[in-house]
Amino acid sequence: MKKMLALMLSALFILGGCSSGDEAVEEERFSLSKEKQKEYTAVIDEVLHDFYWEYDAETLEYCEAQVPDDKTGVIYAASRDSGYSLGSHKGRKAVVYTADLYHFNNSKAGIVYFYFINDDLSGVYYTPDDSNGRSYSLLSRNVFRNNAVFTKFEDTKADNAQYDQYGISAKIYDGFADIKKESNGQTYFLNIEGNNIRKYTLSNNQFIIVNGENISTATDGLTPVSAVMLENGETAVIVGSEIEDSADFEGNAVVLSEKIIFLDQRLNITDKEIPLDAGTYTCIGRYNDGFVTINDRSIDVYKAEGEGFKKSEMYPFEVQCYDFKQSDIDGDGAMEYFATDGKDLLMFRKEKSGFECAWRTNISIASFYGNICTGDLNGDGIKEVYICDSTGTAIKYILTENGLVSDNNEIDYGNRIFAGDYNGDGKDDFVFIESAEGGSITLNLGK
């Protein structure tokens, strides 16, 4: 695919040359009058505005070329989905404009192509820089990155799952920070509530607190930042000191991280701890038999060693996040890793070079709330990804050929969904909250 695209693009420049609109263009190259350039640029402005895209006007170039013979049909489909039937003009001469395309947050999306035939816009699509050469419709906003490939996708028509429903008395309006099934078969749920860390279990289809610890009391005034249950039964917690009169973009007090402490299975503090070399650690997450910590756009990997843990790897990371989750959403046996900083949601894959971003939203303003969870709630074998938006309403992301796409057709304003295997039977379940303002809470266990 990439070779075919390269040949198409080479043909564009061979046939007509390329112009940036500068008057000092070589005579043998194709050129347009200033008036005609203005007309075409006005159309480009309008189309990209209508599709909520930005572009760099300084990169705008044009040439004369034939509409390519797209034997794969990918370019034609992308243009058709954007509202223009480029395929019906195969082989005809066109004025082709290209420019660097940008997301709302000013991150580059790729190169956009506009085909004008007899002064009419006849085709438009864009090609990301790292998409294996595939082209996309302007409607496809957040596509896969770093040449990520998936072979299985959400079946939106599937409805194979059935649930037993139970009313819940526990006021778990924010769900849980972590869910983990222990080696004894018992599933536990972890939450940070102020300075308290609490562990819940499911008994008679009700969530009950089985253990708790006040971190501030146990550590002489330190505040918990992030926590995760580990494979060895312990709970690792990043703790630090609150900075006086400080607040993040959500209004929460800023905490200067100091160390990682470890709690035993009953959440009693142990004498094990790992000092942190910077105060900007914001997240800890489970990773294989150890854990990762995120610090100022870098990620540290800790592996189990003896009775403790040792830092084994460190990589650049694309986001300073507050939540990190691992989940094999497509069932291929390889984990995907999800992270959020409250502004964007990102999906990573672990490669030899580190954690490569396979997909992300491109919002970069306060947009998300709470923790990430995944679950296959329609029984098609592919897990959906859930997180709340800034209003506290759940957003469901589904895996498609064009990346993860939000699908909230069956979610009303204020609804919250927290997915996971709650009873440890291998079937995904979910907690449904009608409204965080005081609506009913139900536990839905997969049959």
C-alpha positions as CSV (number, residue, x, y, z in Angstrom):
1,M,0.0,0.0,0.0
2,K,2.8,2.4,1.0
3,K,4.6,1.8,-2.3
4,M,1.5,2.3,-4.3
5,L,0.8,5.6,-2.6
6,A,4.4,6.8,-3.2
7,L,4.0,6.0,-6.9
8,M,0.8,8.0,-7.1
9,L,2.3,11.0,-5.4
10,S,5.4,10.8,-7.6
11,A,3.1,10.9,-10.6
12,L,1.5,14.1,-9.3
13,F,4.8,16.0,-9.3
14,I,6.2,14.5,-12.5
15,L,3.0,15.5,-14.5
16,G,2.7,19.0,-13.3
17,G,5.4,20.1,-10.9
18,C,4.5,21.8,-7.7
19,S,3.9,25.4,-6.8
20,S,3.6,27.1,-3.4
21,G,1.9,30.1,-4.9
22,D,5.1,32.2,-5.0
23,E,5.4,34.4,-8.1
24,A,9.0,33.3,-8.7
25,V,7.9,29.9,-10.2
26,E,9.9,28.4,-13.0
27,E,8.1,28.9,-16.4
28,E,7.9,25.2,-17.3
29,R,5.9,24.5,-14.1
30,F,2.2,24.5,-13.9
31,S,0.8,27.8,-12.4
32,L,-2.4,29.4,-11.5
33,S,-3.4,33.0,-11.4
34,K,-3.6,34.7,-8.0
35,E,-7.3,35.0,-8.4
36,K,-7.7,31.3,-9.1
37,Q,-5.5,30.5,-6.1
38,K,-7.7,32.6,-3.9
39,E,-10.8,30.8,-5.2
40,Y,-9.4,27.4,-4.5
41,T,-8.0,28.4,-1.1
42,A,-11.4,29.8,-0.1
43,V,-13.0,26.4,-0.9
44,I,-10.2,24.6,1.1
45,D,-10.8,26.9,4.1
46,E,-14.6,26.3,4.0
47,V,-14.3,22.5,3.8
48,L,-11.8,22.1,6.6
49,H,-13.8,24.5,8.8
50,D,-16.9,22.5,8.2
51,F,-15.1,19.3,9.2
52,Y,-13.4,21.0,12.2
53,W,-9.9,20.7,11.0
54,E,-7.0,23.2,10.9
55,Y,-4.2,23.4,8.3
56,D,-0.9,25.2,7.9
57,A,-1.4,27.7,5.0
58,E,2.3,28.1,4.6
59,T,2.6,24.5,3.5
60,L,-0.2,24.8,0.8
61,E,1.1,23.7,-2.6
62,Y,-0.6,22.8,-5.9
63,C,0.2,20.9,-9.1
64,E,-1.6,19.5,-12.1
65,A,-2.1,15.8,-12.3
66,Q,-4.4,13.0,-13.3
67,V,-6.8,11.5,-10.8
68,P,-5.1,8.3,-9.7
69,D,-6.2,4.8,-10.6
70,D,-6.9,3.7,-7.1
71,K,-7.0,-0.1,-7.5
72,T,-7.4,-0.7,-3.8
73,G,-10.4,1.7,-3.6
74,V,-9.1,3.1,-0.3
75,I,-8.6,6.7,-1.6
76,Y,-11.9,6.6,-3.4
77,A,-13.7,5.4,-0.3
78,A,-12.1,8.0,1.9
79,S,-13.1,10.8,-0.5
80,R,-16.6,9.4,-1.0
81,D,-17.0,9.3,2.8
82,S,-16.0,13.0,2.9
83,G,-18.8,13.7,0.4
84,Y,-16.9,13.8,-2.9
85,S,-16.9,11.0,-5.6
86,L,-13.3,11.1,-6.7
87,G,-13.5,7.6,-8.2
88,S,-16.0,8.8,-10.9
89,H,-13.2,11.1,-12.3
90,K,-10.5,8.4,-12.6
91,G,-7.8,9.5,-15.1
92,R,-9.0,13.0,-15.6
93,K,-6.7,16.0,-15.2
94,A,-7.1,17.9,-11.9
95,V,-5.5,20.7,-9.9
96,V,-4.3,19.0,-6.8
97,Y,-3.7,21.0,-3.6
98,T,-1.8,19.6,-0.6
99,A,-1.2,20.9,2.9
100,D,-0.2,19.8,6.4
101,L,-3.4,19.0,8.3
102,Y,-3.7,19.6,12.0
103,H,-5.9,18.5,14.9
104,F,-7.8,20.9,17.2
105,N,-4.8,20.7,19.6
106,N,-2.3,21.7,16.9
107,S,-0.8,18.3,16.6
108,K,-0.1,17.2,13.0
109,A,-2.6,14.7,11.5
110,G,-1.0,14.2,8.1
111,I,-1.3,15.6,4.6
112,V,-4.6,16.6,3.1
113,Y,-5.4,16.3,-0.6
114,F,-7.9,18.4,-2.6
115,Y,-8.7,17.6,-6.3
116,F,-10.3,20.3,-8.4
117,I,-11.7,19.5,-11.8
118,N,-13.1,22.3,-14.0
119,D,-12.9,24.6,-10.9
120,D,-15.2,22.2,-8.8
121,L,-13.9,20.3,-5.8
122,S,-14.2,16.6,-6.8
123,G,-12.2,14.8,-4.2
124,V,-10.7,15.2,-0.7
125,Y,-9.0,12.9,1.8
126,Y,-5.9,12.8,4.1
127,T,-3.0,10.5,4.7
128,P,-1.4,10.4,8.1
129,D,2.4,10.2,8.3
130,D,2.4,6.9,10.1
131,S,-0.6,4.9,8.9
132,N,1.1,2.4,6.6
133,G,0.2,4.8,3.7
134,R,-3.6,4.4,4.2
135,S,-5.8,7.4,3.4
136,Y,-8.8,8.5,5.4
137,S,-12.0,10.5,5.2
138,L,-12.1,13.9,6.9
139,L,-14.7,12.3,9.2
140,S,-12.1,9.9,10.6
141,R,-10.5,12.2,13.2
142,N,-8.4,10.0,15.5
143,V,-7.0,7.1,13.5
144,F,-4.3,4.5,14.4
145,R,-0.8,5.8,14.8
146,N,2.7,4.4,14.4
147,N,1.5,1.9,11.8
148,A,-0.6,0.0,14.4
149,V,-2.5,-2.9,13.0
150,F,-5.6,-4.7,14.4
151,T,-7.4,-7.6,12.7
152,K,-10.5,-7.8,14.9
153,F,-13.0,-5.0,15.4
154,E,-16.2,-4.3,17.4
155,D,-19.4,-5.9,16.0
156,T,-21.9,-3.1,16.7
157,K,-24.8,-5.4,15.9
158,A,-23.9,-8.1,18.4
159,D,-26.1,-8.5,21.4
160,N,-24.9,-11.8,22.8
161,A,-24.5,-10.9,26.5
162,Q,-27.1,-11.4,29.2
163,Y,-27.0,-10.1,32.7
164,D,-28.5,-10.7,36.2
165,Q,-29.2,-7.3,37.8
166,Y,-28.8,-6.3,41.4
167,G,-29.4,-3.1,43.3
168,I,-26.3,-1.8,45.0
169,S,-26.3,0.1,48.3
170,A,-22.7,1.2,48.3
171,K,-22.3,4.8,47.0
172,I,-19.6,4.0,44.5
173,Y,-20.4,6.9,42.1
174,D,-16.8,7.0,40.8
175,G,-16.4,3.3,40.4
176,F,-13.0,1.8,41.4
177,A,-9.4,2.8,40.8
178,D,-8.4,-0.9,40.4
179,I,-9.9,-4.4,40.1
180,K,-7.9,-7.5,40.6
181,K,-8.6,-11.2,41.0
182,E,-6.2,-12.8,43.6
183,S,-4.6,-16.2,43.4
184,N,-7.2,-17.5,46.0
185,G,-10.0,-16.7,43.5
186,Q,-11.3,-13.7,45.4
187,T,-11.7,-10.4,43.4
188,Y,-10.9,-7.2,45.2
189,F,-11.7,-3.5,44.3
190,L,-9.5,-0.6,45.3
191,N,-10.3,3.0,45.9
192,I,-8.6,6.2,47.1
193,E,-11.1,8.3,49.1
194,G,-9.3,11.4,50.4
195,N,-6.5,10.2,52.5
196,N,-8.0,6.7,52.9
197,I,-7.3,3.7,50.8
198,R,-10.1,1.1,50.9
199,K,-10.4,-2.4,49.6
200,Y,-13.8,-3.8,48.7
201,T,-15.0,-7.3,47.9
202,L,-18.3,-8.6,46.5
203,S,-20.5,-10.5,48.9
204,N,-24.1,-11.6,48.3
205,N,-24.0,-9.2,45.2
206,Q,-23.1,-6.2,47.4
207,F,-19.8,-4.3,47.7
208,I,-18.5,-4.3,51.2
209,I,-15.3,-2.8,52.7
210,V,-12.9,-5.5,53.9
211,N,-9.8,-3.4,54.7
212,G,-8.8,0.2,54.9
213,E,-5.9,2.5,55.8
214,N,-5.6,6.2,56.4
215,I,-2.4,7.0,54.6
216,S,-1.9,10.4,56.2
217,T,-2.0,8.9,59.7
218,A,0.3,5.9,58.7
219,T,2.9,8.1,57.0
220,D,3.0,11.2,59.2
221,G,1.0,13.5,57.0
222,L,1.6,12.2,53.5
223,T,-1.1,12.1,50.8
224,P,-1.9,9.2,48.5
225,V,-1.5,10.1,44.8
226,S,-2.1,6.8,43.0
227,A,-2.4,3.1,43.9
228,V,-2.5,-0.3,42.3
229,M,-2.9,-3.9,43.5
230,L,0.1,-6.1,42.5
231,E,0.5,-9.7,41.5
232,N,2.1,-10.6,44.9
233,G,-0.9,-9.5,46.8
234,E,0.6,-6.1,47.9
235,T,-0.7,-2.7,47.1
236,A,1.7,-0.1,45.9
237,V,0.9,3.6,46.6
238,I,2.6,6.8,45.5
239,V,2.6,9.3,48.3
240,G,3.7,12.8,48.7
241,S,3.2,16.2,50.3
242,E,0.5,18.7,49.3
243,I,1.8,22.1,48.1
244,E,0.1,24.8,50.1
245,D,-2.4,27.1,48.1
246,S,-1.9,25.1,44.9
247,A,-4.4,23.5,42.5
248,D,-4.3,21.6,39.2
249,F,-6.7,22.3,36.2
250,E,-9.5,20.4,38.0
251,G,-9.0,22.3,41.2
252,N,-7.4,19.5,43.2
253,A,-4.5,20.2,45.5
254,V,-1.1,19.6,43.9
255,V,0.9,16.9,45.6
256,L,4.7,16.7,45.4
257,S,5.4,12.9,45.2
258,E,8.1,11.5,47.5
259,K,8.1,7.8,47.5
260,I,6.3,4.5,46.8
261,I,5.0,2.6,49.9
262,F,3.7,-0.9,50.0
263,L,0.7,-2.2,51.9
264,D,0.1,-5.9,52.7
265,Q,-3.0,-7.8,51.8
266,R,-4.9,-6.3,54.7
267,L,-3.7,-2.8,53.7
268,N,-1.3,-2.5,56.6
269,I,1.7,-0.4,55.8
270,T,5.0,-2.5,55.5
271,D,8.5,-1.4,55.9
272,K,9.2,-1.6,52.2
273,E,9.4,1.7,50.2
274,I,11.1,3.1,47.1
275,P,12.2,6.7,47.2
276,L,11.3,8.8,44.1
277,D,13.9,11.0,42.5
278,A,11.4,13.7,41.4
279,G,8.2,15.2,42.8
280,T,6.3,14.9,39.5
281,Y,5.2,11.2,39.7
282,T,1.4,11.2,39.1
283,C,0.5,7.6,38.4
284,I,1.3,4.0,39.2
285,G,-0.2,1.1,37.2
286,R,0.0,-2.7,37.0
287,Y,2.4,-4.1,34.4
288,N,3.0,-7.9,34.1
289,D,4.3,-9.1,37.5
290,G,5.4,-5.6,38.5
291,F,4.3,-2.0,37.9
292,V,5.0,1.2,36.1
293,T,5.2,4.8,37.3
294,I,4.7,7.9,35.2
295,N,6.8,11.0,35.8
296,D,6.9,14.1,33.7
297,R,6.3,12.4,30.3
298,S,8.6,9.4,31.1
299,I,7.6,5.9,32.3
300,D,9.6,3.7,34.6
301,V,9.2,-0.1,34.6
302,Y,9.6,-2.0,37.8
303,K,10.0,-5.8,37.8
304,A,9.6,-8.2,40.7
305,E,13.0,-9.2,42.1
306,G,13.3,-11.3,45.3
307,E,10.8,-9.9,47.8
308,G,10.7,-6.5,46.3
309,F,10.8,-4.6,43.0
310,K,13.6,-3.1,40.9
311,K,13.5,-0.4,38.2
312,S,14.5,-2.2,35.0
313,E,13.6,0.1,32.2
314,M,12.8,3.8,31.5
315,Y,11.3,5.2,28.4
316,P,9.8,8.5,27.1
317,F,6.1,8.7,27.5
318,E,3.7,10.8,25.5
319,V,1.6,12.1,28.4
320,Q,1.8,13.0,32.1
321,C,-1.2,10.8,33.1
322,Y,-3.1,10.1,36.3
323,D,-4.5,6.7,35.3
324,F,-2.8,3.7,33.5
325,K,-4.6,0.4,32.7
326,Q,-3.6,-2.7,30.8
327,S,-6.1,-4.8,28.8
328,D,-6.1,-7.1,25.8
329,I,-9.1,-5.5,24.1
330,D,-8.9,-7.4,20.8
331,G,-8.2,-10.8,22.3
332,D,-4.9,-11.5,20.4
333,G,-3.0,-12.3,23.5
334,A,-1.0,-9.0,23.5
335,M,-1.8,-6.3,26.0
336,E,-2.8,-2.8,25.1
337,Y,-2.1,0.0,27.6
338,F,-4.4,3.0,28.2
339,A,-3.6,6.3,29.9
340,T,-5.3,9.6,30.5
341,D,-4.3,13.0,31.8
342,G,-7.8,14.2,32.0
343,K,-7.3,16.0,28.7
344,D,-6.8,13.1,26.3
345,L,-7.2,9.3,26.2
346,L,-4.3,7.3,24.7
347,M,-3.7,3.7,23.8
348,F,-0.2,2.2,23.7
349,R,1.6,-1.0,22.7
350,K,4.8,-2.2,24.2
351,E,7.6,-2.5,21.7
352,K,11.3,-3.0,22.1
353,S,11.8,0.7,21.8
354,G,9.3,1.5,24.6
355,F,5.6,2.3,24.8
356,E,4.5,3.4,21.3
357,C,1.2,5.3,21.0
358,A,-1.1,3.4,18.8
359,W,-4.1,5.8,19.1
360,R,-5.1,8.9,20.9
361,T,-7.7,11.6,21.1
362,N,-6.4,15.0,20.1
363,I,-8.3,17.4,22.4
364,S,-5.8,18.7,25.0
365,I,-8.3,20.5,27.1
366,A,-10.1,19.2,30.2
367,S,-12.3,16.5,28.8
368,F,-12.2,13.3,30.9
369,Y,-13.0,12.4,34.4
370,G,-12.3,9.4,36.6
371,N,-10.6,6.1,35.8
372,I,-10.4,3.9,32.6
373,C,-12.0,0.5,32.5
374,T,-12.6,-2.0,29.7
375,G,-15.1,-4.8,29.2
376,D,-16.9,-6.8,26.4
377,L,-20.4,-5.9,27.3
378,N,-22.1,-7.0,24.1
379,G,-20.4,-10.5,23.9
380,D,-18.7,-10.0,20.5
381,G,-15.2,-10.9,21.9
382,I,-13.9,-7.3,21.7
383,K,-13.6,-5.2,24.8
384,E,-15.0,-1.6,24.8
385,V,-13.2,1.2,26.6
386,Y,-15.1,3.3,29.1
387,I,-14.2,6.6,30.8
388,C,-16.3,9.6,31.9
389,D,-16.3,12.9,30.2
390,S,-15.9,16.2,32.0
391,T,-19.7,16.2,32.8
392,G,-19.3,12.8,34.6
393,T,-21.2,11.0,31.7
394,A,-19.7,7.7,30.5
395,I,-18.1,7.6,27.0
396,K,-17.8,4.2,25.3
397,Y,-15.0,3.8,22.8
398,I,-15.2,0.9,20.3
399,L,-12.4,-0.6,18.2
400,T,-12.9,0.1,14.5
401,E,-10.8,-0.1,11.4
402,N,-10.4,3.7,11.7
403,G,-9.3,3.7,15.3
404,L,-11.2,3.9,18.5
405,V,-14.5,5.7,18.0
406,S,-16.9,7.0,20.6
407,D,-20.3,5.3,20.5
408,N,-22.8,6.8,23.0
409,N,-26.0,6.0,21.3
410,E,-27.4,4.1,24.3
411,I,-25.9,6.2,27.0
412,D,-27.9,9.1,28.4
413,Y,-26.5,12.3,30.0
414,G,-25.3,11.5,33.5
415,N,-25.1,7.7,33.1
416,R,-21.9,6.1,34.3
417,I,-20.7,2.6,33.3
418,F,-17.8,0.8,35.1
419,A,-16.9,-2.4,33.3
420,G,-14.8,-5.4,34.5
421,D,-15.0,-9.0,35.7
422,Y,-16.5,-8.3,39.1
423,N,-17.2,-11.9,40.3
424,G,-14.1,-13.5,38.7
425,D,-15.9,-15.9,36.5
426,G,-14.2,-14.8,33.3
427,K,-17.3,-13.0,32.0
428,D,-17.3,-9.2,31.9
429,D,-19.8,-7.4,34.2
430,F,-20.6,-3.7,34.8
431,V,-21.9,-1.3,37.3
432,F,-24.5,1.1,35.9
433,I,-25.1,4.4,37.6
434,E,-28.2,6.3,36.5
435,S,-26.8,9.6,37.7
436,A,-24.0,10.7,39.9
437,E,-26.4,13.2,41.4
438,G,-28.1,10.4,43.3
439,G,-29.6,8.0,40.8
440,S,-29.9,4.3,41.3
441,I,-26.8,2.0,41.2
442,T,-27.1,-1.5,39.7
443,L,-24.6,-4.4,39.4
444,N,-25.0,-6.3,36.2
445,L,-23.3,-9.8,36.3
446,G,-22.8,-11.6,33.0
447,K,-24.6,-14.9,32.8
